Amino acid sequence: PEPALNGRRVFTPRGKVLGGSSSINGLVHVRGQREDYDEWGVPGWRYADLLPYFKRSEDYSGGANEWHGVGGPICVSELPDRHELCDAFIASAMALGIPRNNDFSGTTQEGTGYYQAAARNGRRCSTAVGYLRPAQRRSNLRVEVNALATQVLFEGKRASGVTFEANGARHEVRAVREVILCAGTINSPQLLQISGIGPRELLAHHGIPLVHDAPGVGEDLQDHFYCRTFWRCNRPITLNDDMLSRWRQAKIGLQYLFHRRGPLAVSAGYAAAFVRTRPDLTRPDAQLYFINFSTAKRGGLLHPFSGFTLSMSQTQVESRGSVRIASPDPHVMPSIRYNYLATPNDRRVMVDGLKLIRRIASTAPLREYVAAEEFPGKRVQTDDDWLAFCREAGDTVFHPTSTCRMGTDARAVVDPQLRVRGLEHLRVVDASVMPAVTSGNINATVIAIAEKSADLIRSAEGAELKSEG
């Protein structure tokens, strides 16, 4: 339960599928802000260091330029369709002084416009599609599905293999060189802790033999806190309306089937704004989302009326939480504490961002489409009201990071080469190594981290083979 959210539990789905969360996310492809990486303060991980990997990973439909690459595994495309409500949102944001931005991954992230998507011709381009599928015929690749990693094995301080369960049986695999852990922000620290790497007191409490005392494992959890509002539209042009009509449903299905266009070919929220909630800030501290439908609950049924959603999340987050095992049994989910809204600035950004959403919806041309503010409505007026609303209705936007944080300080879990500090032949390569969550959706960043890690691993193997020779 989250103390700042009135004791509510937060639904935390994971990408338990080939391609991980890139196979279930909202397709949004943004990189964050240059300052995110520069402020990590880790040698070799500034934005200039990562830009070649962002470019190498993508096949951008707009062609190669200073910021984008072509020929990479992940198809990145401009959205093929526009919608008049999205255009109205963008125009209203611009009327309030928010600049137009045609590329959130270009010169600057600040502004309003349409997202780029990790898709091509109406089809998702996950890491399973972009990376795994072309490699599946390799003789040195074996993919186990419906399997659960249960422990990292050690010989002293050296990682020597892993155990996993599949089809009701226990299996053991020995590593010739390294063990590379890519279980994600929730399960990587869980697996390390179960294997004896983590805070001494936590492991002792669960009767787990200590391999290495690493107080930072599972700590420093960050996530973008997210809050949504929804509005009645005075025209039958939303996805709600499309789904209320059998004829429109059929039209949308045929449009996708024959042309790979229409609502089924784009992400749920395809217009956005990255904004500064105070004029004295030097970069955006909030991300606004425009979504052409509305639901009472996230993932629930569409409202039976014309509606759209305006939502927001922080970009830079101060609050930090934790992931700690609840049992030495790998089948038991760990205890996750996001610790949202723990600092005054985190609370201020949410309040100011939601107030800005209301201003945008009250500004022409978007206001011409608004029949009523359905949720939260007129009951919310003061800053205290908005904060109470956040506690009542706020949620995750599914961007957890930093539980195996990279760095050079004593608390860091992995070093700049992503090797677990204090151990040998063990690396972590996933969102958990990010020193702090980046500004916006994290899929592109995780892919760039993986691309860079591949070079680090190849370089280390080359040095090892050279020394052996």
C-alpha positions in Angstrom: 0.0 0.0 0.0 1.2 3.5 -0.8 1.0 5.9 2.2 0.6 9.0 0.1 -2.2 7.5 -1.9 -4.6 6.9 1.0 -3.2 3.4 1.4 -4.2 2.2 -2.1 -2.3 -0.6 -3.8 -0.8 0.2 -7.3 -1.3 -2.2 -10.1 2.1 -3.0 -11.5 2.0 -5.2 -14.7 5.2 -6.5 -16.3 6.0 -7.5 -19.8 6.1 -11.3 -19.3 6.3 -11.9 -23.0 9.0 -12.0 -25.7 10.1 -8.5 -26.1 9.2 -7.6 -22.5 7.4 -4.4 -21.9 8.1 -3.2 -25.4 5.5 -5.7 -26.5 2.7 -4.3 -24.3 3.5 -0.6 -23.9 1.9 2.4 -25.6 4.4 2.5 -28.5 5.6 6.0 -27.6 9.2 6.5 -28.6 10.9 9.4 -26.8 14.4 9.7 -25.3 14.0 12.1 -22.5 16.1 15.2 -22.0 19.8 15.7 -22.5 20.1 16.9 -18.9 18.7 13.6 -17.7 21.8 11.7 -18.8 24.3 14.4 -18.0 23.0 14.7 -14.5 23.4 10.9 -14.0 27.0 11.8 -13.4 28.3 8.4 -14.6 31.4 8.3 -16.8 30.5 7.2 -20.3 26.8 7.7 -19.9 26.2 11.4 -20.8 23.7 12.1 -23.6 26.5 12.6 -26.1 27.8 9.1 -25.2 24.3 7.5 -25.7 23.3 9.4 -28.8 25.1 7.0 -31.2 23.2 4.1 -29.5 19.9 5.8 -29.9 20.6 6.3 -33.6 22.0 2.8 -34.0 19.0 1.2 -32.6 16.4 2.9 -34.8 15.2 2.9 -38.4 13.6 6.3 -38.5 10.9 6.9 -41.2 12.0 10.5 -41.6 15.5 9.5 -42.7 18.9 10.0 -41.1 19.9 13.3 -39.6 21.7 14.7 -36.6 19.4 13.1 -34.1 18.0 10.0 -35.9 19.4 6.9 -37.5 18.2 4.5 -40.2 18.8 0.8 -40.7 18.5 -0.1 -37.0 16.3 -2.9 -35.6 13.5 -0.7 -34.2 11.2 1.0 -36.6 10.4 4.5 -35.5 7.7 6.3 -37.4 5.8 9.6 -37.5 2.1 8.8 -36.9 0.3 8.4 -40.2 -3.0 9.9 -39.1 -4.0 13.1 -37.4 -7.2 13.8 -35.4 -9.0 17.1 -35.1 -9.2 16.8 -31.3 -5.4 16.3 -31.1 -4.9 19.3 -33.4 -7.2 21.3 -31.1 -5.2 20.3 -28.0 -1.9 21.3 -29.7 -3.4 24.6 -30.8 -4.7 25.4 -27.4 -1.4 24.6 -25.8 0.3 26.9 -28.3 -2.1 29.6 -27.5 -0.9 29.5 -23.9 2.7 30.0 -25.0 3.8 26.3 -25.3 5.9 26.0 -28.5 5.2 23.6 -31.3 7.6 20.7 -31.4 7.7 18.3 -34.3 10.4 16.0 -32.7 10.5 15.3 -29.0 13.8 13.5 -29.5 15.4 16.3 -31.5 17.0 19.5 -30.5 14.8 20.0 -27.4 12.0 18.1 -25.8 10.0 21.1 -24.8 6.8 21.8 -26.7 3.6 20.2 -28.0 3.0 18.0 -30.9 2.5 14.4 -32.0 4.6 11.5 -30.7 6.8 9.2 -32.8 5.9 5.5 -32.4 7.9 2.3 -32.3 5.8 0.9 -35.2 5.7 0.7 -39.0 2.8 0.3 -41.3 0.4 -0.1 -38.3 2.5 -2.9 -36.7 4.2 -2.8 -33.4 8.0 -3.0 -33.5 9.0 -4.5 -30.2 12.5 -5.7 -29.3 11.2 -9.2 -30.0 10.4 -8.2 -33.6 13.5 -6.0 -34.1 16.2 -7.9 -32.3 15.1 -11.5 -31.4 13.3 -12.5 -34.6 16.2 -11.9 -36.9 18.5 -13.8 -34.5 16.3 -16.8 -33.8 18.2 -19.1 -36.2 21.5 -18.5 -34.6 23.1 -21.7 -33.3 24.3 -20.0 -30.1 20.8 -18.7 -29.1 18.3 -20.7 -27.1 15.1 -19.1 -25.9 13.2 -20.7 -23.0 9.6 -19.6 -22.7 7.2 -20.3 -19.8 10.3 -20.3 -17.5 11.1 -18.6 -14.2 14.6 -17.7 -13.2 15.0 -18.7 -9.5 18.6 -18.1 -8.5 22.0 -16.9 -9.6 24.7 -19.4 -8.7 28.1 -18.4 -7.3 31.5 -19.9 -6.7 32.7 -17.6 -4.0 32.2 -14.1 -5.4 32.0 -15.3 -9.0 28.7 -15.8 -10.8 28.8 -19.3 -12.3 25.3 -19.9 -13.6 21.6 -19.7 -12.9 18.8 -22.0 -12.0 15.3 -21.8 -13.5 12.0 -23.7 -13.5 10.2 -24.8 -16.7 7.4 -27.3 -17.2 7.5 -28.2 -13.5 11.2 -29.1 -13.5 14.2 -27.4 -12.1 17.1 -26.7 -14.5 20.6 -25.4 -14.0 22.7 -23.6 -16.6 26.4 -22.9 -16.2 28.0 -19.7 -17.6 31.3 -20.0 -19.5 31.9 -16.2 -19.2 29.2 -14.0 -17.6 25.7 -14.1 -16.2 23.7 -11.1 -17.5 20.6 -10.3 -15.6 17.8 -8.6 -17.5 14.7 -9.3 -15.4 13.6 -5.7 -15.1 13.2 -3.1 -12.4 11.0 -5.3 -10.2 12.5 -8.7 -10.7 16.2 -8.0 -11.1 16.6 -6.9 -7.5 14.3 -9.7 -6.3 16.5 -12.3 -8.0 19.6 -10.7 -6.6 18.2 -10.7 -3.1 17.0 -14.3 -3.3 20.5 -15.2 -4.5 22.2 -13.6 -1.5 23.1 -10.2 -2.9 21.4 -7.3 -1.1 21.0 -5.5 2.2 22.5 -7.8 5.0 19.5 -7.2 7.4 16.9 -8.0 4.7 18.6 -11.3 3.7 19.1 -12.3 7.3 15.4 -11.7 8.1 14.5 -14.2 5.4 17.2 -16.7 6.2 19.1 -16.3 3.0 22.9 -17.0 3.1 24.8 -13.8 2.4 27.0 -13.8 -0.8 27.6 -10.0 -0.9 26.3 -7.2 1.3 24.9 -4.7 -1.2 22.7 -2.2 0.6 21.5 -0.5 -2.7 19.9 -3.6 -4.2 16.2 -2.9 -4.4 16.5 0.7 -3.2 16.1 4.0 -5.1 13.0 2.9 -7.0 11.6 5.7 -9.2 8.5 6.0 -11.4 6.5 8.7 -13.1 3.4 9.4 -11.1 0.4 9.9 -13.3 -3.0 11.5 -12.9 -5.8 11.7 -15.5 -8.9 13.8 -16.0 -11.6 13.1 -18.5 -14.0 15.4 -20.4 -17.3 15.1 -22.3 -17.0 16.1 -25.9 -19.9 17.8 -27.6 -19.3 16.1 -31.0 -19.4 12.4 -31.8 -15.8 12.2 -33.0 -14.0 10.3 -30.2 -13.0 6.6 -30.1 -15.9 6.2 -27.6 -18.3 7.1 -30.4 -16.6 4.7 -32.8 -16.9 1.8 -30.4 -20.6 2.6 -29.7 -21.4 2.0 -33.4 -21.2 -1.4 -35.0 -20.9 0.2 -38.4 -18.0 2.3 -37.2 -16.3 -0.7 -35.6 -16.5 -2.5 -38.9 -15.1 0.5 -40.7 -12.2 0.8 -38.3 -11.5 -3.0 -38.6 -11.5 -2.9 -42.4 -9.4 0.3 -42.5 -6.7 -1.5 -40.4 -7.0 -4.8 -42.3 -6.6 -3.3 -45.8 -4.6 -0.1 -45.2 -3.0 -0.5 -41.7 -4.4 2.9 -40.9 -6.9 4.3 -38.4 -7.3 4.1 -34.6 -6.0 0.5 -34.5 -2.7 1.6 -36.1 -1.7 4.2 -33.5 -1.0 4.4 -29.8 -3.7 5.3 -27.4 -2.3 8.8 -26.7 -0.6 10.3 -29.7 -0.6 14.0 -28.9 1.4 15.4 -26.1 3.2 18.3 -24.5 6.4 18.5 -22.4 6.0 21.7 -20.4 7.6 23.8 -17.7 5.0 24.3 -14.9 6.9 27.4 -13.7 8.5 30.1 -16.0 11.8 30.1 -14.0 12.5 26.5 -14.8 15.2 25.7 -17.5 13.5 22.6 -18.8 10.2 20.7 -18.8 9.1 19.2 -15.5 5.8 17.7 -16.7 4.5 15.6 -19.5 0.9 16.1 -20.7 -1.0 13.4 -22.6 -4.0 13.8 -24.9 -6.0 10.6 -25.4 -9.0 10.4 -27.8 -11.2 8.3 -25.6 -12.2 8.1 -21.9 -12.8 5.3 -19.4 -13.9 5.3 -15.8 -11.0 3.0 -14.9 -7.7 2.6 -16.7 -8.0 -0.5 -18.9 -11.8 -0.5 -18.3 -14.7 -0.1 -20.7 -15.1 3.1 -22.7 -17.6 5.6 -21.4 -21.0 5.4 -23.1 -20.7 9.0 -24.2 -18.4 11.1 -26.3 -15.3 11.7 -24.2 -11.5 12.3 -24.2 -8.8 12.2 -21.6 -6.2 14.7 -20.5 -3.6 13.4 -18.2 -0.1 14.3 -16.9 2.9 13.0 -15.1 6.2 14.4 -13.7 9.3 14.2 -15.8 12.0 14.5 -13.1 11.1 12.7 -9.9 12.5 13.2 -6.5 10.6 10.5 -4.5 12.4 7.2 -4.2 11.0 3.9 -3.0 12.0 0.3 -2.9 11.6 -3.3 -4.0 12.2 -5.9 -1.3 11.6 -9.6 -1.2 8.7 -10.8 0.9 9.9 -14.3 0.9 12.9 -16.4 -0.3 10.5 -18.1 -2.6 10.9 -16.7 -6.2 7.2 -17.4 -6.9 6.2 -14.9 -4.2 6.0 -11.3 -5.5 8.3 -8.8 -3.7 7.0 -5.9 -1.7 6.9 -2.7 -3.9 6.8 0.7 -2.3 6.9 3.5 -4.9 6.7 6.2 -2.2 5.0 8.7 -4.5 4.6 12.3 -3.6 7.2 12.1 -0.9 8.7 15.6 -1.5 7.1 19.0 -1.7 8.3 19.6 -5.3 6.8 16.3 -6.5 3.5 17.4 -5.0 3.8 20.9 -6.5 4.5 19.6 -10.0 1.4 17.4 -10.0 -0.8 20.2 -8.8 0.5 22.7 -11.3 0.4 20.3 -14.1 -3.3 19.4 -13.5 -4.2 23.1 -13.3 -2.4 23.6 -16.6 -4.5 20.8 -18.1 -7.7 22.6 -17.1 -6.4 25.9 -18.6 -5.7 24.1 -21.9 -9.1 22.6 -22.0 -10.6 26.0 -21.3 -8.7 27.7 -24.2 -9.8 27.9 -27.8 -9.9 25.9 -30.0 -10.1 22.9 -27.6 -12.7 24.5 -25.4 -15.1 24.5 -28.4 -15.2 20.7 -28.2 -15.8 20.6 -24.4 -19.3 19.9 -23.1 -18.2 19.4 -19.5 -15.4 18.5 -17.3 -16.5 15.0 -16.2 -13.7 14.1 -13.8 -12.7 15.5 -11.3 -15.2 18.3 -12.0 -16.0 21.5 -10.1 -15.5 20.0 -6.7 -11.7 20.5 -7.3 -10.7 24.2 -7.1 -7.9 24.8 -4.7 -4.3 23.5 -4.6 -5.3 21.3 -1.6 -8.2 20.0 -3.7 -5.9 19.0 -6.5 -3.5 17.3 -4.2 -6.3 15.4 -2.6 -7.4 14.4 -6.1 -3.9 13.1 -6.9 -3.9 11.0 -3.7 -7.4 9.6 -4.6 -6.9 9.0 -8.3 -3.2 9.0 -9.2 -1.4 5.9 -10.4 1.7 4.6 -12.1 2.4 5.3 -15.8 4.5 2.0 -15.9 8.0 3.5 -15.9 9.8 2.0 -12.9 13.6 2.3 -12.8 16.7 2.5 -10.6 16.5 -0.5 -8.2 20.0 -1.6 -9.3 21.3 1.9 -9.7 24.5 2.5 -11.7 27.2 4.8 -10.3 30.6 5.1 -8.7 29.5 5.8 -5.1 29.4 3.2 -2.4 25.6 2.7 -2.6 25.6 2.0 -6.4 24.8 -1.5 -7.3 26.5 -1.7 -10.7 29.5 0.2 -12.0 29.7 2.2 -15.3 30.3 -1.2 -17.2 27.0 -2.5 -15.6 29.0 -5.0 -13.6 27.6 -5.7 -10.1 30.1 -4.1 -7.7 31.9 -6.5 -5.4 31.2 -9.5 -7.6 32.7 -11.1 -10.7 31.1 -12.1 -14.0 27.7 -10.7 -13.2 26.0 -7.7 -15.0 22.6 -6.2 -14.9 21.2 -4.7 -18.2 17.7 -3.3 -17.9 15.8 -0.2 -16.6 16.9 -1.0 -13.0 20.4 0.4 -13.7 19.2 3.9 -14.6 20.5 6.3 -11.8 17.3 8.3 -12.1 14.2 7.9 -14.3 14.4 9.9 -17.5 11.9 12.5 -18.7 9.1 10.7 -20.4 8.5 7.1 -21.6 11.6 4.9 -21.0 11.4 2.2 -23.8 13.9 4.0 -26.1 16.3 4.6 -23.2 16.3 0.9 -22.2 17.0 -0.1 -25.8 20.0 2.4 -25.9 21.3 1.0 -22.6 21.2 -2.5 -24.1 22.9 -1.4 -27.2 25.7 0.2 -25.2 26.0 -2.8 -22.9 26.5 -5.0 -26.0 29.6 -3.0 -26.8 30.8 -3.1 -23.2 30.4 -6.9 -23.1 32.2 -7.4 -26.5 35.0 -5.1 -25.4 35.5 -7.0 -22.1 35.4 -10.4 -23.9 37.9 -9.2 -26.4 40.3 -8.0 -23.7 39.8 -11.3 -21.8 40.5 -13.4 -24.9 43.6 -11.2 -25.7 45.0 -11.8 -22.2 44.4 -15.5 -22.5 46.1 -15.6 -25.8 
